[in-house]
Amino acid sequence: MAGGRGAAVAPVILVATAAWQLSIDTRALEGSLRAASSLHGIALGGTLVAAAVLVATARRRGPARLVSAALDAGVVALLVVPAAWALSSVLVAGNGVLPSADLARLLVADSGDEAPTRGRRAPPDIAKLVAFLTVNRQGERYLLATSTTMLAAPIIIQTGEPVMARGGFHGLDPILTPDKLAAFVVGWWVWFVMLGDLSFISRRMRADIAGRPIADWVRANGKPVDQALWRTDAPEGRRGMRLYDLRPDAGLVPAAGD
């Protein structure tokens, strides 16, 4: 490669790859860029030095060993950031249910900064929902029917009462049909049903399509509950969770404190 066309093209490829890599990394890290600056400096600095050596050897036809060493150094510099991303899933504990690489998690652990909130959803405020369901319960077996366990689990933990996760963990388990849900309503098994509580991951897995027959039946046969009675963080008309009352005729009691 010494003095050849490869020595002239290689610096361009190295610098272009480094620039594209750091552009992607910058968008992914968002608020954690300060912690990543040293890592980016190593990657970019190593690549630029390697590119400069390759340019110099291309002009002066430097020794093959120097060209090879510079190219190796540039490739290693390009691997610094991807290697750190891969190590983040090994060195720092993440979400055991949905494991993923997250360089921000590794950098925050090393720098001592507070954990970034990027991409994380705060746990839902269910206190008012639980209070509403409890005060309006009239002997039905289940306090609520949710789309998945994501909303059912914290309510069960907080109240100790049974909650039906009609779609399983991700909303993909067809445990109910509209006819069976109708029988549950008549048999006093469940009267309150939550729609729109699927997580982003569940929607990407098409759980909304899997649960559409139940959702359509609930909308056709239930009455939407005024969100002011059970939510503290959503004005009327906001997209998202909707609570439905499937009782034929019954007045609703506001949650305590309203």
C-alpha positions in Angstrom: 0.0 0.0 0.0 3.0 2.3 0.5 2.7 5.2 -1.8 -0.1 3.6 -3.7 -3.7 4.7 -4.4 -4.9 2.9 -1.3 -2.7 5.2 0.9 -4.5 8.2 -0.6 -8.0 6.8 -0.3 -7.7 5.3 3.2 -7.5 8.7 5.1 -10.7 9.9 3.5 -12.5 6.6 4.4 -11.2 6.8 8.0 -12.2 10.4 8.6 -15.6 10.0 6.9 -16.4 6.9 8.9 -15.3 8.6 12.1 -17.5 11.7 11.3 -20.5 9.5 10.6 -20.0 7.4 13.7 -19.8 10.4 16.0 -22.8 12.0 14.3 -24.9 8.9 15.1 -23.4 8.7 18.6 -24.2 12.3 19.4 -27.8 11.9 18.5 -28.1 8.7 20.5 -26.5 10.1 23.7 -28.4 13.4 23.8 -27.9 14.7 27.3 -24.8 12.6 28.1 -22.4 14.2 25.6 -20.2 15.8 28.3 -19.4 12.4 29.8 -18.7 11.1 26.3 -16.5 13.9 25.2 -13.2 12.1 26.2 -14.3 9.0 24.5 -15.2 10.9 21.3 -11.8 12.7 21.6 -9.9 9.5 21.6 -11.8 8.1 18.6 -11.6 11.3 16.5 -8.1 12.2 17.6 -6.7 8.7 16.8 -8.5 8.7 13.4 -7.1 12.1 12.5 -3.6 11.2 13.5 -3.8 8.0 11.5 -5.2 9.8 8.5 -2.4 12.5 8.7 0.3 9.8 8.7 -1.4 8.1 5.7 -1.5 11.3 3.8 2.2 12.0 4.5 3.2 8.5 3.5 1.2 8.8 0.3 3.0 11.9 -0.7 6.5 10.7 0.3 6.0 7.0 -0.4 6.8 6.1 3.2 7.7 2.6 4.4 5.1 -0.1 4.2 5.3 -0.8 8.0 4.5 2.8 8.8 1.5 2.8 6.5 0.3 -0.5 7.9 0.7 0.8 11.5 -1.2 4.0 10.7 -4.0 2.1 9.1 -4.2 -0.3 12.1 -4.3 2.6 14.5 -7.1 4.3 12.6 -9.2 1.2 12.6 -8.6 0.7 16.3 -9.7 4.3 16.9 -12.9 3.7 15.0 -13.6 0.7 17.2 -13.4 2.6 20.5 -16.9 3.9 20.6 -18.6 0.6 19.3 -16.6 -1.4 21.9 -17.8 0.9 24.7 -21.4 0.5 23.6 -21.0 -3.3 23.7 -19.3 -3.2 27.1 -22.1 -1.1 28.5 -24.4 -4.1 28.5 -21.8 -6.2 30.4 -20.3 -3.8 32.9 -23.4 -2.0 34.1 -26.6 -3.7 35.0 -29.5 -2.7 32.8 -33.1 -3.8 32.2 -33.1 -7.6 32.7 -36.4 -7.9 30.8 -35.3 -5.9 27.7 -31.5 -5.9 27.8 -29.8 -3.4 25.5 -26.6 -1.6 25.0 -26.6 2.0 26.3 -23.3 3.9 26.4 -24.9 6.7 28.5 -25.4 4.2 31.3 -21.7 3.2 31.3 -20.5 6.8 31.1 -22.7 8.0 33.9 -21.5 5.1 36.1 -17.9 6.1 35.4 -18.4 9.9 35.9 -20.6 9.8 39.0 -23.2 12.0 37.4 -26.9 11.4 37.9 -28.5 8.8 35.6 -30.0 10.3 32.4 -33.7 10.2 31.9 -33.5 9.8 28.1 -35.9 7.2 26.8 -37.2 6.4 30.3 -40.8 6.7 31.2 -41.8 7.6 34.7 -43.9 5.0 36.5 -47.6 5.8 36.1 -49.3 7.7 38.9 -51.9 5.1 39.8 -52.9 6.4 43.3 -56.0 8.2 42.0 -56.9 5.3 39.7 -56.7 2.8 42.5 -58.8 5.0 44.8 -61.4 5.4 42.1 -61.6 1.6 41.4 -61.7 0.7 45.1 -64.5 3.1 46.0 -66.6 2.1 42.9 -66.1 -1.7 43.3 -69.4 -3.5 43.9 -68.3 -7.1 44.4 -66.9 -7.9 41.0 -64.0 -10.4 41.1 -61.4 -8.3 39.3 -60.7 -4.7 40.2 -59.7 -3.9 36.6 -58.9 -5.5 33.2 -55.8 -4.0 31.6 -54.1 -4.7 28.3 -50.9 -6.1 29.8 -49.2 -6.7 33.1 -47.4 -3.4 32.9 -50.3 -1.6 34.5 -51.8 -4.6 36.2 -48.7 -5.5 38.3 -48.3 -2.2 40.2 -52.0 -2.2 41.0 -51.9 -5.7 42.3 -48.8 -4.9 44.4 -50.4 -1.8 45.9 -53.8 -3.2 46.6 -53.4 -7.0 46.9 -56.5 -7.3 44.7 -56.8 -9.4 41.5 -56.4 -7.4 38.3 -56.9 -9.1 34.9 -54.0 -8.7 32.4 -56.1 -9.8 29.5 -53.3 -9.8 27.0 -50.5 -11.2 29.1 -47.1 -9.5 29.4 -47.0 -7.8 26.0 -50.7 -7.9 25.1 -50.2 -10.7 22.6 -51.8 -13.6 24.5 -55.4 -14.0 23.3 -56.9 -15.2 26.6 -60.3 -13.5 25.9 -62.8 -13.1 23.1 -65.5 -10.5 23.1 -68.1 -13.1 23.9 -66.1 -14.3 26.9 -65.6 -10.8 28.1 -69.4 -10.2 27.8 -70.0 -13.3 29.9 -67.5 -12.0 32.5 -69.4 -8.7 32.7 -72.8 -10.5 33.2 -71.2 -12.8 35.7 -69.8 -9.9 37.8 -66.2 -10.9 37.1 -65.0 -7.5 35.7 -66.7 -4.2 35.1 -63.9 -1.7 34.5 -61.6 -2.1 31.5 -58.6 0.0 30.5 -57.7 0.7 26.9 -54.7 2.5 25.5 -52.3 1.3 28.2 -49.9 -0.6 25.8 -46.3 0.3 26.1 -44.2 1.5 23.1 -42.6 -2.0 22.8 -46.0 -3.7 22.9 -47.3 -1.5 20.1 -44.3 -2.2 18.0 -45.0 -5.9 18.4 -48.5 -5.2 17.1 -50.3 -5.9 20.4 -52.8 -3.2 19.5 -53.9 -5.3 16.5 -54.0 -8.5 18.5 -56.3 -6.8 21.1 -58.5 -4.9 18.6 -61.5 -7.2 18.8 -61.7 -6.7 22.6 -61.1 -3.0 22.3 -63.8 -2.6 19.7 -66.3 -4.5 21.9 -65.4 -2.4 24.9 -65.9 0.9 23.1 -69.2 -0.3 21.6 -70.6 -1.6 24.9 -68.9 0.5 27.6 -69.1 4.0 28.8 -65.9 6.1 28.9 -65.2 7.3 32.5 -64.4 11.0 32.9 -60.6 11.2 33.2 -60.9 13.8 35.9 -62.3 11.1 38.2 -59.3 8.8 38.0 -56.3 10.6 36.4 -54.2 13.4 37.8 -52.0 14.0 34.8 -54.2 14.1 31.7 -56.9 16.6 30.7 -60.0 15.5 29.0 -59.4 14.5 25.4 -55.7 13.7 25.7 -54.6 10.6 23.8 -53.6 7.6 25.8 -55.3 5.6 28.5 -59.1 5.4 28.6 -61.1 3.8 31.3 -64.4 2.2 30.4 -67.3 1.2 32.7 -69.2 -1.9 31.5 -71.9 -1.9 34.1 -75.4 -1.5 32.7 -76.6 1.2 35.1 -74.6 2.5 38.0 -73.5 5.9 39.2 -69.8 6.6 39.7 -68.3 7.8 43.0 -65.3 10.1 42.8 -62.0 9.1 44.3 -61.4 10.2 47.9 -60.3 13.8 48.0 -62.1 15.0 44.8 
